[in-house]
Amino acid sequence: MKIKLFWIILTTTLILITGQATAAENNSGFLDDYSSLKPDPDQKGAKIYIKPDADLGMYDKIVFDPIEIFYAPDTKYKGISPDELKLLADAFRDLMVKELEPKYPVIQTPGKGVLRVRLAITNVKMKKKKRGLLGYMPIGAALTAAKDMAGLRIILSDSMIEAELIDSETNETIGLLVDTSSSDTPEGKESWEALQESLSFYARRLRKRLDAAR
């Protein structure tokens, strides 16, 4: 009986440890703290945190940190040029700006009434391509070009969105987000489109929350 109980305890412990290790592996490290995140009732597959006493009504402008791209730990190929990386990051930024402006202008400098947004696309996988994208890409049209690149070189089907909202004057964190819903891509829908929808959803919801708080 004691031996059986020992194995039950040992098995349970291993399951818990494995579960904790898996959860840790899914976190890119972009955010400093993931422990305060709770399931988002409005978006399946997402977790969110908003500081209880945060006054979103005090913000009427937005400043974006450069968007960061994180490779998936198990991606075998990590070859991407700085130009391609910038193109992808700029396309995501443009998408967010489109949803927020003109009501909430996106500016370049922090200050009073300015909400700082840190954003990352994590768990991105790469595959080889014989010819570089910029060798035949028309100048401009970042969203179109980035979509082409996503279809050719970048695998976004398992990607995640991680974001942090910060008071740009005090550097205090007032909100966190981790969204894995882009990995739950409906059949027939490109992963790029699913990720765009998730980003647009959160940009619109941020705008609505800012509106409601004012």
N, C-alpha and C positions, 0 to 999 in steps of 0.2 A: 504493500500500500504506500509506504514511504517512497519507494522507488518510482511508482506511478505518479505520485504527487510532485516529486522532483522533476520529472520529465514534463509535466504540465506547466510548471513554473518556468522551466528553462525554455520551452517552446513559446510561451506567451511573451517572455522577455525578448527573445530573438525577433518575434513579430513586431514588437513595439520598437525595438532598435532599428530594424529594417525600415519600418514606416517612417521613423524620424530621419533616417539617412536619406530616404527617397525624397522626402519633403525638402530637406536641406539642399539636395542636388538640384531641385527644380528652381531654387532661388539663385538668381545670377549674382547677387551681391551688389547690385546697383543701388538698392535701398539699404539704409543702415539697419532698419528694424522691420521685420515681417510679423512679429508676434502680435501686434495690435490689429492686424487685418481681420475682418469678419466677412462672411458671405454677403455679397451684394444682392439684395432682394429684387433689384431691377434688371440684373444682367446675369444670366446663367454662366457659371464658370468663372466668375469674377469675385475678387475680394477687395474690400474698401475700408478706409478709415478716415473719418473727419473729426478733428479736434472738437470736443463738446462745446467749448466756449468760443469757437472761431467765428469772427464777424466777417463774412464774405461781402457784406454790403459796403465795406470800406474800400473795396478794390474796383477801379474803373479802367485799369490798363493792365496789360500782360507783357511779361518779358520771358522769352524762351531761352534756356540754356541750349547749346548745340545738342541735337538729338544723338544719342549713342546707340550703336548696334553691337549686340553681343552674339558671338557664335554659340551654337549648341555644343556642349562638352563632347558629344560623340560624333561631331561632324569630322569626316576624314580630310576634306579639302578645305583650306582656309585662304585660298588665293582670291583676293579682290583688290583692285587698285584703289588708291585714295580718291580718284575722280569718281569711280563707281560708288564708293561708300558715301561720298558727299552727295551725289545725285540722289541716292536712296533716302538719306536723312533729310535733304531739302524737300523732297517730294512729300514726306510725312509732315514736315513743318508747314508747308504750303496748305496742306489739307486742313490742319488745325486752324491756321490763320483765316482761311476762307469761312469757317464756321463761326469764328469769334468777331471778326471785323464786319462792319465799321463801328458797331456799338462799343466794343472793347478793343481799342487800338493796340496792336502789338508793337512795342517800342524796343529800343536797344539798351536802355539804362535803367537800373533799379531806382527806387525812391518811394516816397509816400504814396499810398494808394495803388502801388504796383504789385501785382501777384506774379511771383516767379514760378515757372513750370519747368521741372526736370522730366524728361521723357526718354525712355529706352525701348527699343524693340529687341527682345531677347530670344534665345533658343533658335537663332537663325542658322539654317544649313546651306551649304554651298555645293555646287557641282561644277566640274570642269566644262569649259567651252573652248572650242578651237580658236575662235576669232574674238578679239576684244570688242566689247560693246561700242566703245567710242570710235572705233574704226569706221563705222557706217551709220552712227546715230546722228540725226539732224540736230543742229544746234537749237537749244530751248526745249520747251514742252517737257518739263521735268516729270510730271505725273505720268504722261504717256511713255516716256523713255524708261522710267523706273518700273512701270508695269511690264514692259518688254523684257527688262533685265530680270525681273522676278520670274517671268515665265521661262527664261533661258538659263539663268545661273543661280538664282537664289530661291531656296525652298522655304516658303512661309507657312506651310500647312500646320506646323507645330510651334509656330512663333507665339510670343507672349508680349503683352504691353505692360510696362511698369512705369509708374509716374509718381512724382512727388510735388505737392503744392507747398510753396514756401512764402512767408512774408518777406519781401525783398529788403525791408528796412531792418528787421530784427533777426533774419535768417531762421526764424522759428518754423518748424514743420507744422502745417495745418491740415494736410490731407495726404493720403497714400492710396495707391491703386495697383493691383496686379490682376490682369485679365488674361485668362487662358481660353476665352471663348472663340478666338480665331482658330484654335486647333480643332474645334468642333464644326468643321466646315461642311455645310450641306452638300449633298451629292450634286455634282454638276456645276458647283460654284467654285471659281478659282480662289485659292488661298489669298491672293492679293486683294480681291474684292471683299473677302470676309474681314481682312485686317483693316481695309479702308472703312468699312461699315462700323467696326468697333471704335476706331479713332474718331470718326464723325459723331458717333453716338455720345462719346464722352465729352467731346468739344461742345456739342449742343447742350448736354446736361450741365456742364460747367457754366455755360452762358445763362441757362435757365435758373440755376442756383444763385448766380450773381444777381440776376434780375430780381428774384424773389426776396433776396436779402437787403435790397436797397429801399 
